[in-house]
Amino acid sequence: MTGSSTKLLRYINHIFDIATVLTTHINILGIPFCLADDKDVTDRIRHCISTRSKLTIVQPHFFHTLLGNKNVALIDLYRRYDLVLPDGYGVYIASRFLHGKDKSFKRVFNGTDFYDLLLREANLKRWRIFFFGDTENVIESLKRRLGNVFPEISIAGAHHGFIDPDDEGIVSIINASHPDILIIGMGTPKQDYWLWNYHHRLDVPVSITVGAGIGFMSGDKRRAPKALRRLHLEWLYRLLQEPLRLWRRYLIGIPKFVFYIFLQKIQTK
């Protein structure tokens, strides 16, 4: 077997290995989370961009599972995504409790970890990204930060998220920019409904819904200090930053999440 044939065989085997990992899921309150690690995800993104094949990614955290518990349509939307990745300590510890160490996530993985991983890879590969969401001011901050920190990323385009969901003009704008990745940050479930209403018309290999993620990528929203992250208290830092908006999510949502996780455990015994 020639050297080139051997490399091709290794590549094919690698793709099959990725596919196997990415189709392994665990159920947390009806949402099928994928057990992929960082390398699996970046390999899949790289493959889809190079072949111009479609990939959709979402990262629900514990509160999204509660929204899905009230809204069956949202659970259905999550099940349509190719990759459903975990966001935060709550989903991580729930996976360990429900499915055991060997069949759960390998580590805590926050959305902000994923954004950094994605931007670093995009900077290395010079991928074209279209950012759709948040406000005009945040979009401008994002452009400045990416220009300073990730200068090799090509911003294919950017548009704020305050549009009429039925406005189809944004689809033409996105397609005309020929991006490799579309990042959508309009909050759940608005961003999810928008993606699945227009998914078939988007000429983009990789589409990712990120909620408030564009704010973190721009630097307008700050992560918790490392000491709080090590204690898994990043939620507390966010609560102190935006108490009026987030108090219900955390002070009521966390106990409800714990209750529903115990309920799922009992029902699956």
Secondary structure, 3 states (H helix, E strand, C coil): CCHHHHHHHHHHHHHHHHHHHHCCEEEECCEEEECCCHHHHHHHHHHHHHHCCCEEEECCCHHHHHHHHHCHHHHHHHHHCCEECCCCHHHHHHHHHHHCHHHCCCCCCCHHHHHHHHHHHHHHHCCEEEEEECCHHHHHHHHHHHHHHCCCCEEEEEECCCCCCCCCHHHHHHHHCCCCEEEEECCCCHHHHHHHHHHHHCCCCEEEECCCHHHHHHCCCCCCCHHHHHCCCHHHHHHHHCHHHHHHHHHHHHHHHHHHHHHHHHHCC
